[in-house]
Amino acid sequence: MTHYHAAVWIDHHEAHVVEFGTSGQSSETVKSRHPVKRRHVKAGSLSSWRAKEDPDYFNDVAGALEGVGEILVVGPADAKFAFFKHLQAKHPALAAKVVGIETVDHPSNGELVNYAKNYFHKVERMLPQLG
């Protein structure tokens, strides 16, 4: 079931997608098929301790968001920004629906829905003032 609003909490291992609207809400968890592994880094090296982003994982998360009208992307670290960059490059129509990117630790699905509802309410109240 597709609803108008969606929030996705994402890290490098899994994403929690919650959709909600006037007719209710639904949720889905998407897990990376290739979990990110920490790499050993030589002291003083400029290389990263994290492996490259998993485009298949980001595509799976994007697929879970198909059909929604507005998207809020949240998460505890850099995965939310990497996911948004992936959307911009590979799924520009979905990227255009992202209304915000916020840092949020590890909420339950209920907490994520409440956070997103408050966020979308504030954004919608601001829209008439921007015009």
SETOR-533501 format. One record per residue (C-alpha): residue in one letter; x, y, z. Coordinates in steps of 0.5 Angstrom, whole numbers, padded with zeros to 4 digits, always signed. Layout:
# SETOR-533501
aXYZ...
END
This chain:
# SETOR-533501
m+0000+0000+0000t+0003+0007-0002h+0002+0013+0002y+0003+0020+0001h+0009+0021+0006a+0015+0017+0007a+0020+0017+0012v+0026+0013+0011w+0031+0011+0017i+0038+0009+0014d+0045+0006+0016h+0050+0002+0012h+0046-0004+0014e+0039-0003+0014a+0033+0002+0012h+0027+0002+0016v+0021+0005+0011v+0015+0008+0014e+0009+0011+0010f+0003+0014+0012g-0003+0018+0010t-0010+0019+0012s-0011+0012+0011g-0006+0009+0016q+0001+0007+0015s+0005+0001+0013s+0013-0001+0014e+0018-0005+0011t+0025-0006+0013v+0030-0007+0007k+0037-0010+0009s+0044-0010+0005r+0045-0016+0002h+0053-0014+0002p+0054-0011+0009v+0059-0006+0010k+0065-0009+0013r+0071-0005+0017r+0077-0005+0013h+0084-0005+0017v+0087+0002+0015k+0095+0003+0016a+0096+0008+0021g+0097+0015+0017s+0094+0013+0011l+0089+0017+0007s+0084+0011+0005s+0078+0010+0009w+0076+0005+0014r+0069+0004+0010a+0068+0000+0004k+0065+0003-0002e+0057+0004-0001d+0053-0002-0004p+0049+0001-0010d+0044-0005-0010y+0042-0004-0003f+0040+0004-0004n+0036+0001-0011d+0032-0003-0006v+0031+0002-0001a+0029+0007-0007g+0024+0001-0010a+0021+0001-0003l+0019+0009-0004e+0016+0008-0011g+0010+0012-0011v+0010+0016-0005g+0009+0024-0005e+0014+0027+0000i+0020+0023+0003l+0024+0025+0009v+0031+0021+0010v+0034+0020+0017g+0039+0017+0020p+0045+0017+0025a+0051+0018+0020d+0053+0019+0013a+0049+0013+0010k+0043+0018+0009f+0047+0023+0005a+0050+0017+0001f+0043+0015+0000f+0041+0022-0003k+0047+0022-0007h+0045+0016-0010l+0038+0018-0011q+0040+0024-0015a+0045+0020-0019k+0040+0014-0021h+0033+0016-0019p+0032+0024-0020a+0025+0023-0019l+0025+0020-0012a+0031+0025-0010a+0026+0031-0012k+0021+0028-0007v+0026+0029-0001v+0024+0035+0003g+0029+0034+0008i+0035+0030+0011e+0036+0030+0019t+0040+0026+0024v+0036+0021+0028d+0039+0016+0032h+0035+0009+0032p+0028+0010+0033s+0022+0005+0033n+0018+0005+0027g+0013+0009+0032e+0018+0014+0034l+0020+0015+0027v+0013+0016+0024n+0011+0021+0030y+0018+0025+0028a+0016+0025+0021k+0009+0027+0022n+0012+0033+0026y+0017+0035+0021f+0012+0034+0015h+0007+0039+0019k+0012+0044+0020v+0014+0044+0013e+0007+0044+0010r+0006+0050+0015m+0012+0054+0012l+0010+0053+0005p+0005+0059+0004q+0010+0063+0007l+0015+0062+0002g+0011+0064-0004
END
